[in-house]
Amino acid sequence: MTKHIDIIIVGGGVIGSSIAYNLLNDGYEGEIIVFEKDRIYEYSSTPRSAGGIRQLFTTSVNILMGKFGIETYRSFPEKMAIDGERAEIDFEQAGYLFLAKNDTEMKHLEQQMVLQHSHGVMSELLDKSSLLSIIPELTIDDLAGGLFSKEDGYLDPYSVMQGYAKKAKQLGAQYVFDEVDTILTDRNGVQGIRTYSGDIYHAPLVINCAGPWAAGLSEKINLPIPVVPLKRQIIQFDIAKPLARKLPLTVDPTGVYFRHEGETIISGFSEEVKPGIDFTWKRSFFTEQLWPVLADRVPNFEQAKIKSGWAGMYSYNTVDQNAIIGEHPELNGYYLACGFSGHGMQQGPAIGKGMSELIRTGKYETIDLTPLRFERFNEKDLVIEGAVV
Ligand SMILES: Cc1cc2nc3c(=O)[nH]c(=O)nc-3n(C[C@H](O)[C@H](O)[C@H](O)COP(=O)(O)OP(=O)(O)OC[C@H]3O[C@@H](n4cnc5c(N)ncnc54)[C@H](O)[C@@H]3O)c2cc1C
């Protein structure tokens, strides 16, 4: 089968679906097909995410994207409603909190706060006793304080992705559940894609939103991108004695993070792993790496009972851990939206909007995403983000 369309999006996770939605919602009139190989999104990164949404970044582009994400998610249920049915995403604005263990770390947090304030993000530097107003049970003996943003929080990633996908479909995007084998090119640029079933779809524009598989797809057309899949585990557990208040997504100085998930707690940590696709999770990850930190930090976590766990893939940008966005300089019509490492959920709304602007008008309007261009690697103009979880 051969078909001609205008835009092909490879990957229907939060990024691909947000781009499809934003293009159509912004008035794009061409035909868009989103290819998704995993009909139930079993292994996609999006539903396996911790769903943390924050503005607490150290680079302007990431702060602005986080801010745009919060604004979007706040009104998501109404804006993305279909036939009057709200697109619920359980966005809990319970806050986001980075803990610091000494004065040097506090100084860094203070510098971050100054930049965040310059972008209208009202983060607060808290001394150690003020931390107790956020988490009364916190062990603070070994802490100096923290940086808190009360507008931030967490949400249900699967519902966000479905919200975007459903609305994109309603606006005219077509989802084809088939795996793209390769992108077709000639000397003028992109020509389309071929699926593993042998179908050919011609289009002058292909967007690689294949998440952990993005680099493999790009490799096939000899355009390597510095992204590898890295396993990240999350453990969900019950505690015997409930906490007095809803937890912000809290990042311990060790890097272990935790938040409420309903009445339970989820926790994770970016352990050292070899690149590769691997969805196994282990209880020993909890007992050996998470629990010792958690039990010291919040006494209520001492009596923890594992409820479940999972592993998902970061699409880890090995150079500067930030997204790679925009047209590839060596191939006309080949666009990238990948390499989000641990922050694709919060950036999904801004990336969708930015890619829509770039494709429709040739430039970014809402947020300047040019710092995230592929060319930055050769130009040695990296985006060095100091708050990577
Ligand atoms: C454990 C964990 C915790 C995280 N926590 C956070 C967090 O707190 N906050 C945050 O902002 N981010 C977090 N992230 C990161 C976030 O989940 C990702 O950045 C985001 O989901 C990336 O979305 P995506 O659409 O690029 O990728 P995906 O959701 O993986 O979507 C890509 C899709 O492409 C499809 N695909 C791939 N190749 C092909 C092909 N050849 N043909 C057709 N389809 C294809 C895949 O099936 C997949 O569905 C976390 C990630 C993990 C794993």
The ligand as an SDF file (V2000), in Angstrom:
LIG
                    3D

 53 58  0  0  0  0  0  0  0  0999 V2000
   10.5630    5.8430   35.6970 C   0  0  0  0  0  0  0  0  0  0  0  0
   10.3840    7.1470   34.9850 C   0  0  0  0  0  0  0  0  0  0  0  0
   10.0580    8.2860   35.7110 C   0  0  0  0  0  0  0  0  0  0  0  0
    9.8680    9.4980   35.0550 C   0  0  0  0  0  0  0  0  0  0  0  0
    9.4820   10.5860   35.7820 N   0  0  0  0  0  0  0  0  0  0  0  0
    9.2320   11.7540   35.1450 C   0  0  0  0  0  0  0  0  0  0  0  0
    8.7420   12.8700   35.8700 C   0  0  0  0  0  0  0  0  0  0  0  0
    8.5490   12.8080   37.0780 O   0  0  0  0  0  0  0  0  0  0  0  0
    8.4780   14.0110   35.1850 N   0  0  0  0  0  0  0  0  0  0  0  0
    8.6900   14.1090   33.8390 C   0  0  0  0  0  0  0  0  0  0  0  0
    8.4590   15.1800   33.2750 O   0  0  0  0  0  0  0  0  0  0  0  0
    9.1500   13.0590   33.1290 N   0  0  0  0  0  0  0  0  0  0  0  0
    9.4220   11.8900   33.7460 C   0  0  0  0  0  0  0  0  0  0  0  0
    9.8860   10.8260   33.0390 N   0  0  0  0  0  0  0  0  0  0  0  0
   10.2100   11.0090   31.6220 C   0  0  0  0  0  0  0  0  0  0  0  0
    8.9670   10.9830   30.7630 C   0  0  0  0  0  0  0  0  0  0  0  0
    8.1740    9.8760   31.0990 O   0  0  0  0  0  0  0  0  0  0  0  0
    9.3850   10.8970   29.3040 C   0  0  0  0  0  0  0  0  0  0  0  0
   10.3200   11.9180   29.0230 O   0  0  0  0  0  0  0  0  0  0  0  0
    8.2030   11.0590   28.3750 C   0  0  0  0  0  0  0  0  0  0  0  0
    7.1890   10.1480   28.6980 O   0  0  0  0  0  0  0  0  0  0  0  0
    8.6710   10.8560   26.9530 C   0  0  0  0  0  0  0  0  0  0  0  0
    7.5530   10.7760   26.1070 O   0  0  0  0  0  0  0  0  0  0  0  0
    7.7420   10.2900   24.6240 P   0  0  0  0  0  0  0  0  0  0  0  0
    6.4430   10.4790   23.9560 O   0  0  0  0  0  0  0  0  0  0  0  0
    8.9600   10.9260   24.0520 O   0  0  0  0  0  0  0  0  0  0  0  0
    8.1360    8.7500   24.7690 O   0  0  0  0  0  0  0  0  0  0  0  0
    7.1930    7.4620   24.8710 P   0  0  0  0  0  0  0  0  0  0  0  0
    6.1190    7.6380   25.8500 O   0  0  0  0  0  0  0  0  0  0  0  0
    8.1090    6.2880   25.0570 O   0  0  0  0  0  0  0  0  0  0  0  0
    6.5500    7.4100   23.4470 O   0  0  0  0  0  0  0  0  0  0  0  0
    7.2950    7.0080   22.3180 C   0  0  0  0  0  0  0  0  0  0  0  0
    6.4200    6.0600   21.5500 C   0  0  0  0  0  0  0  0  0  0  0  0
    7.0260    5.7310   20.3180 O   0  0  0  0  0  0  0  0  0  0  0  0
    6.6170    4.4270   19.9810 C   0  0  0  0  0  0  0  0  0  0  0  0
    7.5630    3.9530   18.9670 N   0  0  0  0  0  0  0  0  0  0  0  0
    8.8980    3.8010   19.1160 C   0  0  0  0  0  0  0  0  0  0  0  0
    9.4560    3.4000   17.9650 N   0  0  0  0  0  0  0  0  0  0  0  0
    8.4500    3.2920   17.0640 C   0  0  0  0  0  0  0  0  0  0  0  0
    8.4040    2.9060   15.6990 C   0  0  0  0  0  0  0  0  0  0  0  0
    9.5140    2.5610   15.0320 N   0  0  0  0  0  0  0  0  0  0  0  0
    7.2040    2.8880   15.0760 N   0  0  0  0  0  0  0  0  0  0  0  0
    6.0600    3.2420   15.7450 C   0  0  0  0  0  0  0  0  0  0  0  0
    6.0650    3.6070   17.0500 N   0  0  0  0  0  0  0  0  0  0  0  0
    7.2420    3.6420   17.6940 C   0  0  0  0  0  0  0  0  0  0  0  0
    6.6940    3.6900   21.2960 C   0  0  0  0  0  0  0  0  0  0  0  0
    5.9070    2.5270   21.3070 O   0  0  0  0  0  0  0  0  0  0  0  0
    6.1980    4.7430   22.2700 C   0  0  0  0  0  0  0  0  0  0  0  0
    4.8220    4.6170   22.5550 O   0  0  0  0  0  0  0  0  0  0  0  0
   10.0570    9.5870   33.6510 C   0  0  0  0  0  0  0  0  0  0  0  0
   10.3840    8.4450   32.9210 C   0  0  0  0  0  0  0  0  0  0  0  0
   10.5380    7.2340   33.5740 C   0  0  0  0  0  0  0  0  0  0  0  0
   10.8760    6.0160   32.7700 C   0  0  0  0  0  0  0  0  0  0  0  0
  1  2  1  0
  2  3  1  0
  2 52  2  0
  3  4  2  0
  4  5  1  0
  4 50  1  0
  5  6  2  0
  6  7  1  0
  6 13  1  0
  7  8  2  0
  7  9  1  0
  9 10  1  0
 10 11  2  0
 10 12  1  0
 12 13  2  0
 13 14  1  0
 14 15  1  0
 14 50  1  0
 15 16  1  0
 16 17  1  0
 16 18  1  0
 18 19  1  0
 18 20  1  0
 20 21  1  0
 20 22  1  0
 22 23  1  0
 23 24  1  0
 24 25  2  0
 24 26  1  0
 24 27  1  0
 27 28  1  0
 28 29  2  0
 28 30  1  0
 28 31  1  0
 31 32  1  0
 32 33  1  0
 33 34  1  0
 33 48  1  0
 34 35  1  0
 35 36  1  0
 35 46  1  0
 36 37  1  0
 36 45  1  0
 37 38  2  0
 38 39  1  0
 39 40  1  0
 39 45  2  0
 40 41  1  0
 40 42  2  0
 42 43  1  0
 43 44  2  0
 44 45  1  0
 46 47  1  0
 46 48  1  0
 48 49  1  0
 50 51  2  0
 51 52  1  0
 52 53  1  0
M  END
$$$$
